[in-house]
Amino acid sequence: MKQLGSVLALGIALALSSCDRAPETPSKDAEAAVPTPTESTPAAPAAPPAAQGPAAAGPARLDGYGPLTLGSSLDEVRAAWKTPLQGEVPDDYCHALRPQGAQAEDVVLMIEGKRLVRYDVDSDRILAPGGGKVGMSLGQLQSLYPDRGDVTPHKYDDKGHNLRVRPATEGGALINFEIDGDGNVSAWRVGQTPQVDYVEGCL
């Protein structure tokens, strides 16, 4: 019995000693191995697309082209253009002047009575006043000029047409778009009457 009591006393003592032990502290290596939860950062909202400004105004205007004004004298035209213009104007009849260099294919200037009365464009690089251009369809033109555009037959092309845009104010210049048999603009001109209606230009 004494021996059994000693065994029981030893067991109780061991159990009590294990209860008094402090919990083990994890090592630094163990702490490093445990991933630290991080707060999720919401993604920054995408920046809205930059607003597109209006297209830059080109040289073509209802009252002129570049530095030139319809109605200007021949001397004023030459002085305003600054660089030489190809062509001669020996009298008051209709004559054509064309820029030299990079703009040679952009515009032809009509001089009559030694004044600028019209200009012609057959390049798709130049926008007409109001936004029309070479290559556009008749439908596109009519959406740009809904109230003042009159469709007329083409003098030489049975399948072609003209869209003649009346001036916004009385006495102003007109725009005439030539539309080929495929229904697309092949050339246009801005000028005063009657010169804007010279289909053949300066003969």
VEXTI-60604 format. One record per residue (C-alpha): chain; residue number from 0; z, x, y. Coordinates in Angstrom, 3 decimals. Each point is the difference from the previous one (the first is absolute). Example, Ala and Ser with C-alpha at 12.3 -4.5 7.8 and 13.67 -1.06 7.14 Angstrom:
REM residues 2
+--------+-----+----------+----------+----------+
! chaine ! num !        Z !        X !        Y !
+--------+-----+----------+----------+----------+
!      A !   0 !    7.800 !   12.300 !   -4.500 !
!      A !   1 !   -0.660 !    1.370 !    3.440 !
+--------+-----+----------+----------+----------+
This chain:
REM residues 203
+--------+-----+----------+----------+----------+
! chaine ! num !        Z !        X !        Y !
+--------+-----+----------+----------+----------+
!      A !   0 !    0.000 !    0.000 !    0.000 !
!      A !   1 !    0.883 !    2.811 !    2.396 !
!      A !   2 !   -3.378 !    1.582 !   -0.648 !
!      A !   3 !   -1.837 !   -3.307 !    0.699 !
!      A !   4 !    1.945 !   -0.413 !    3.265 !
!      A !   5 !   -0.997 !    3.489 !    1.130 !
!      A !   6 !   -3.681 !   -0.738 !   -0.681 !
!      A !   7 !    0.170 !   -3.238 !    1.980 !
!      A !   8 !    1.722 !    1.701 !    2.939 !
!      A !   9 !   -2.671 !    2.727 !    0.086 !
!      A !  10 !   -2.811 !   -2.594 !    0.027 !
!      A !  11 !    1.573 !   -1.936 !    2.876 !
!      A !  12 !    0.414 !    3.199 !    2.044 !
!      A !  13 !   -3.658 !    0.957 !   -0.478 !
!      A !  14 !   -1.179 !   -3.477 !    1.010 !
!      A !  15 !    2.105 !    0.076 !    3.180 !
!      A !  16 !   -1.248 !    3.459 !    0.961 !
!      A !  17 !   -3.657 !   -1.122 !   -0.304 !
!      A !  18 !    0.696 !   -2.941 !    2.349 !
!      A !  19 !    1.253 !    2.362 !    2.739 !
!      A !  20 !   -3.217 !    2.169 !    0.122 !
!      A !  21 !   -2.100 !   -0.252 !    3.164 !
!      A !  22 !   -3.605 !   -1.151 !   -0.450 !
!      A !  23 !   -2.518 !    2.831 !   -0.200 !
!      A !  24 !   -1.993 !    0.729 !    3.176 !
!      A !  25 !   -3.737 !    0.349 !   -0.613 !
!      A !  26 !   -1.419 !    3.422 !    0.776 !
!      A !  27 !   -2.314 !    0.615 !    2.935 !
!      A !  28 !   -2.939 !    0.434 !   -2.390 !
!      A !  29 !    0.682 !   -3.395 !   -1.482 !
!      A !  30 !    0.181 !   -1.575 !    3.454 !
!      A !  31 !   -3.338 !    1.568 !    0.913 !
!      A !  32 !   -1.604 !   -1.437 !   -3.114 !
!      A !  33 !    0.947 !   -3.554 !    0.983 !
!      A !  34 !   -2.652 !   -1.474 !    2.333 !
!      A !  35 !    1.378 !   -1.170 !    3.307 !
!      A !  36 !   -1.188 !   -3.489 !    0.899 !
!      A !  37 !   -1.973 !   -0.037 !    3.265 !
!      A !  38 !   -0.754 !   -2.889 !    2.299 !
!      A !  39 !   -3.655 !   -0.994 !   -0.208 !
!      A !  40 !   -1.730 !    0.455 !    3.348 !
!      A !  41 !   -2.506 !   -2.747 !    0.704 !
!      A !  42 !   -3.535 !    1.290 !    0.546 !
!      A !  43 !   -1.088 !    0.057 !    3.614 !
!      A !  44 !   -2.426 !   -2.829 !    0.744 !
!      A !  45 !   -3.616 !    1.083 !    0.285 !
!      A !  46 !   -1.162 !    0.398 !    3.557 !
!      A !  47 !   -2.400 !   -2.749 !    1.100 !
!      A !  48 !   -3.617 !    1.106 !    0.387 !
!      A !  49 !   -0.828 !    1.222 !    3.457 !
!      A !  50 !   -1.623 !   -2.628 !    2.132 !
!      A !  51 !   -3.668 !    0.654 !    0.653 !
!      A !  52 !   -0.891 !   -0.039 !    3.647 !
!      A !  53 !   -3.185 !   -1.508 !    1.332 !
!      A !  54 !   -3.148 !    1.989 !   -0.532 !
!      A !  55 !   -0.769 !    2.373 !    2.819 !
!      A !  56 !   -2.492 !   -1.442 !    2.495 !
!      A !  57 !   -3.460 !    1.513 !   -0.342 !
!      A !  58 !   -2.492 !    0.830 !    2.726 !
!      A !  59 !   -1.848 !   -3.343 !   -0.156 !
!      A !  60 !    0.996 !   -2.612 !    2.567 !
!      A !  61 !   -1.542 !   -3.166 !    1.365 !
!      A !  62 !   -0.309 !    1.622 !    3.397 !
!      A !  63 !   -1.268 !    3.378 !   -1.171 !
!      A !  64 !    0.252 !    2.881 !   -2.442 !
!      A !  65 !    2.404 !    2.926 !    0.242 !
!      A !  66 !    0.010 !    1.231 !    3.607 !
!      A !  67 !   -3.035 !   -2.158 !    0.857 !
!      A !  68 !   -0.045 !   -3.456 !    1.593 !
!      A !  69 !   -2.825 !   -2.509 !   -0.339 !
!      A !  70 !   -1.830 !   -0.291 !    3.293 !
!      A !  71 !    0.620 !    3.637 !    0.968 !
!      A !  72 !   -2.855 !    1.895 !    1.605 !
!      A !  73 !   -1.835 !    2.713 !   -1.909 !
!      A !  74 !    1.672 !    2.687 !    2.107 !
!      A !  75 !    3.435 !   -1.510 !   -0.718 !
!      A !  76 !   -0.782 !   -0.098 !   -3.722 !
!      A !  77 !   -1.000 !    3.660 !   -0.113 !
!      A !  78 !    3.017 !    1.051 !    2.053 !
!      A !  79 !    2.489 !   -2.018 !   -2.081 !
!      A !  80 !   -1.360 !    1.204 !   -3.367 !
!      A !  81 !    0.406 !    3.630 !    1.148 !
!      A !  82 !   -2.154 !    1.496 !   -2.781 !
!      A !  83 !   -3.824 !   -0.251 !    0.101 !
!      A !  84 !   -1.658 !   -3.180 !   -1.286 !
!      A !  85 !   -3.292 !    0.157 !   -1.885 !
!      A !  86 !   -2.856 !   -1.948 !    1.540 !
!      A !  87 !   -1.803 !   -0.407 !    3.294 !
!      A !  88 !    0.069 !   -2.863 !    2.486 !
!      A !  89 !   -3.041 !    0.549 !    2.217 !
!      A !  90 !   -0.226 !   -3.561 !    1.341 !
!      A !  91 !    1.684 !   -3.409 !    0.082 !
!      A !  92 !   -1.311 !   -1.122 !   -3.387 !
!      A !  93 !    2.157 !   -0.124 !   -3.150 !
!      A !  94 !    0.949 !    3.443 !   -1.352 !
!      A !  95 !    2.442 !    1.234 !   -2.633 !
!      A !  96 !    2.502 !    2.837 !    0.338 !
!      A !  97 !    1.874 !    1.512 !   -2.921 !
!      A !  98 !    3.022 !    2.338 !   -0.041 !
!      A !  99 !   -0.312 !    3.466 !   -1.465 !
!      A ! 100 !    2.168 !    1.644 !   -2.640 !
!      A ! 101 !    2.526 !   -1.898 !   -2.117 !
!      A ! 102 !   -0.663 !   -3.346 !    1.711 !
!      A ! 103 !   -3.790 !    0.168 !   -0.265 !
!      A ! 104 !   -0.078 !   -2.554 !   -2.831 !
!      A ! 105 !    2.688 !   -2.285 !    1.417 !
!      A ! 106 !   -1.569 !   -1.747 !    2.969 !
!      A ! 107 !   -3.229 !   -0.498 !    1.967 !
!      A ! 108 !    0.249 !   -0.879 !    3.687 !
!      A ! 109 !   -2.552 !   -2.333 !    1.565 !
!      A ! 110 !   -0.919 !    0.672 !    3.611 !
!      A ! 111 !   -2.106 !   -2.498 !    1.959 !
!      A ! 112 !   -0.467 !   -0.037 !    3.744 !
!      A ! 113 !    1.790 !    3.370 !   -0.198 !
!      A ! 114 !    3.231 !   -1.767 !   -1.020 !
!      A ! 115 !    1.899 !   -0.196 !   -3.294 !
!      A ! 116 !   -0.693 !   -3.494 !   -1.339 !
!      A ! 117 !    0.714 !    0.271 !   -3.740 !
!      A ! 118 !    1.075 !    2.290 !   -2.829 !
!      A ! 119 !   -0.940 !   -0.095 !   -3.713 !
!      A ! 120 !    1.996 !    1.120 !   -3.055 !
!      A ! 121 !   -1.139 !    0.319 !   -3.616 !
!      A ! 122 !    2.878 !    2.186 !   -1.244 !
!      A ! 123 !    2.881 !   -1.410 !   -2.040 !
!      A ! 124 !    2.340 !    2.450 !    1.746 !
!      A ! 125 !    0.087 !   -2.047 !    3.214 !
!      A ! 126 !    1.792 !   -3.349 !    0.333 !
!      A ! 127 !   -1.568 !   -2.642 !    2.201 !
!      A ! 128 !    2.177 !   -1.771 !    2.560 !
!      A ! 129 !    1.999 !   -2.521 !   -2.024 !
!      A ! 130 !   -0.087 !    2.039 !   -3.241 !
!      A ! 131 !   -3.472 !   -0.515 !   -1.493 !
!      A ! 132 !   -1.839 !    2.963 !   -1.505 !
!      A ! 133 !   -3.047 !    1.048 !   -1.975 !
!      A ! 134 !    0.364 !   -0.973 !   -3.677 !
!      A ! 135 !    2.041 !   -3.178 !    0.579 !
!      A ! 136 !   -1.205 !   -3.314 !   -1.395 !
!      A ! 137 !   -0.929 !   -3.022 !    2.095 !
!      A ! 138 !    3.144 !   -1.749 !   -1.263 !
!      A ! 139 !    2.203 !    2.852 !    1.177 !
!      A ! 140 !   -1.628 !   -0.086 !    3.422 !
!      A ! 141 !    0.473 !   -3.747 !    0.312 !
!      A ! 142 !    3.713 !    0.416 !   -0.713 !
!      A ! 143 !    0.226 !    2.575 !    2.812 !
!      A ! 144 !   -2.034 !   -2.072 !    2.477 !
!      A ! 145 !    0.727 !   -3.592 !   -1.082 !
!      A ! 146 !   -0.694 !   -1.842 !    3.236 !
!      A ! 147 !   -2.767 !    1.913 !    1.785 !
!      A ! 148 !   -2.381 !    1.150 !   -2.749 !
!      A ! 149 !   -3.426 !   -1.644 !   -0.309 !
!      A ! 150 !   -2.117 !    0.728 !   -3.089 !
!      A ! 151 !   -3.718 !    0.342 !    0.758 !
!      A ! 152 !   -2.985 !    1.018 !   -2.161 !
!      A ! 153 !   -1.067 !    3.644 !   -0.091 !
!      A ! 154 !   -3.355 !    0.635 !    1.675 !
!      A ! 155 !   -1.371 !    2.316 !   -2.699 !
!      A ! 156 !    2.080 !   -0.620 !   -3.141 !
!      A ! 157 !   -0.449 !   -3.463 !   -1.516 !
!      A ! 158 !    3.271 !    0.359 !   -1.886 !
!      A ! 159 !    1.861 !    1.571 !    2.896 !
!      A ! 160 !    1.961 !   -1.491 !    2.880 !
!      A ! 161 !    1.611 !    0.861 !    3.302 !
!      A ! 162 !    3.521 !   -0.888 !    1.038 !
!      A ! 163 !   -0.079 !   -0.260 !    3.775 !
!      A ! 164 !    3.511 !    0.057 !    1.449 !
!      A ! 165 !    0.158 !   -1.775 !    3.343 !
!      A ! 166 !    2.089 !    1.574 !    2.782 !
!      A ! 167 !    3.568 !   -1.212 !    0.483 !
!      A ! 168 !   -0.638 !   -0.325 !    3.728 !
!      A ! 169 !   -3.152 !   -1.076 !    1.793 !
!      A ! 170 !   -2.207 !    2.910 !    0.927 !
!      A ! 171 !    1.581 !    2.363 !   -2.522 !
!      A ! 172 !   -1.820 !    2.100 !   -2.579 !
!      A ! 173 !   -1.073 !   -1.336 !   -3.400 !
!      A ! 174 !    0.238 !    1.553 !   -3.470 !
!      A ! 175 !   -2.909 !   -0.413 !   -2.387 !
!      A ! 176 !    0.512 !    0.896 !   -3.674 !
!      A ! 177 !   -3.125 !    0.485 !   -2.112 !
!      A ! 178 !    0.551 !   -1.187 !   -3.587 !
!      A ! 179 !   -2.420 !    1.127 !   -2.685 !
!      A ! 180 !   -1.331 !   -1.908 !   -2.996 !
!      A ! 181 !    3.037 !    1.039 !   -2.065 !
!      A ! 182 !    2.282 !   -1.758 !    2.463 !
!      A ! 183 !    1.525 !    3.141 !    1.521 !
!      A ! 184 !    0.011 !    1.377 !    3.541 !
!      A ! 185 !   -2.616 !    2.732 !    0.422 !
!      A ! 186 !    0.427 !    0.575 !    3.761 !
!      A ! 187 !    1.496 !   -1.558 !    3.109 !
!      A ! 188 !   -0.378 !    0.217 !    3.741 !
!      A ! 189 !    1.917 !   -0.906 !    3.135 !
!      A ! 190 !   -1.724 !   -0.779 !    3.258 !
!      A ! 191 !   -0.961 !   -2.241 !    2.807 !
!      A ! 192 !   -2.689 !   -2.644 !   -0.156 !
!      A ! 193 !   -2.922 !    0.146 !   -0.333 !
!      A ! 194 !    0.114 !    3.610 !   -1.259 !
!      A ! 195 !    2.436 !   -0.726 !   -2.851 !
!      A ! 196 !   -2.688 !   -2.244 !   -1.492 !
!      A ! 197 !   -2.735 !    2.660 !   -0.049 !
!      A ! 198 !   -0.435 !    0.079 !   -3.780 !
!      A ! 199 !   -2.185 !    3.102 !    0.076 !
!      A ! 200 !    2.182 !    1.880 !    2.482 !
!      A ! 201 !   -2.054 !    2.073 !    2.435 !
!      A ! 202 !   -3.649 !   -0.023 !   -1.082 !
+--------+-----+----------+----------+----------+
